[in-house]
Amino acid sequence: MAPTRRCIAAWGLAFAAAVLLPVAAQAQQKKVVIYTSNESTLNDLVFAAFTKETGIAVEPVVAGSGVVVRRLQAEKERPLGDIVWGISRSLLQTNKSLFAPYASKNKEVIPVEYREPTDLWVGNNLHLLVILQNTKILPADQGPKGWNDLLDPKWKGKIAFTDPANSGSAYTTVTMLVDLWGGGDAGWKKVGQLFRNLKVLNRSSLVFQGVGNGEYPLGISLEYAGPMWAAGGAPVKTIYPADGTLATMEGVAIIRNGPDPEEAKAFVDFVNRKDVREMILKATFRRPTRTDLDLATLPGGLPPIGNLKMLSYNEDAWTEKRKETLEKIKDLLQESR
């Protein structure tokens, strides 16, 4: 019996569904796997905005920067991720053989010192090393003005700091101070004095939480933590040390031979874009590497770097001797207890 017109229509719909469903499934599978050491506030904000705009789903793998790098190294023959985001210039530079070159559409507005010359990575955030002060338990005018003031014995047990074994920024802070205080034995002697005043904590977040909650009057931390807690109503003041500070960079790179290279390129372009950097600054107070944002018109009250005393720092040299330096720091911390 010849098929009816209704049957033919039904067969046609079934055939169309069989053809179109795999295409739809493929579209739904469009994704990018991002290894990140950023905290959830920043990750959630950026990943949601990226997916909404591009339709590309983000599969985040979140861990500390050291863990992220070890995973990259373990997977180098068969990478499972596409992007690494939020690790320091030192770690990006020492692992650049794991990355694929890509010239971001927005790279020209990022200073050359925050870009790898062959486009293996590009900087996004700048973190200034600062002192945080809880002005409820330590009045604003009674706090330190710079690093040298932290050596006063009156601060013993009152300064929160992250263990440099667990924090790249804490390692940078210690080695910066060695240089600032004369280098060599003279610099290490003063660092040993500072260690006697510190309350050493396991995670960076415990430092700014401790200051924000009033557990400690002072903390050595990163710039964004101050305005972040102040915006939430905490009595936290950010002190830019009069004797100088550093701007440490975090960046983004595409993992060489990752499974989703085009989606990875889309993310690099997105996260460096001007409007996205403004969104990040407004929500999380991360200072951008881009030079075309007017900080005076944006939240957080971040001062232009040109208005601050910035110290020179040989990052490559301290990176090369990181292992033995961490051992020295460990010994000095034990002696100071």
Secondary structure, 3 states (H helix, E strand, C coil): CCCCHHHHHHHHHHHHHHHHHHHHHHHHCCEEEEEECCCHHHHHHHHHHHHHHHCCEEEEEECCHHHHHHHHHHCCCCCCCCEEEEEEHHHHHHCHHHEECCCCCCHHHCCHHHECCCCCCEEEEEEEEEEEEECCCCCHHHCCCCCHHHHCHHHCCCEEEECCCCCHHHHHHHHHHHHHCCCHHHHHHHHHHHHCCEEEECCHHHHHHHHHCCCCCEEEEECCHHHHHHHCCCCEEEECCCCCECEEEEEEEEECCCCCHHHHHHHHHHHHCHHHHHHHHHHHCCEECCCCCCHHHCCCCCCCHHHCCECCCCHHHHHHCHHHHHHHHHHHHHHHC
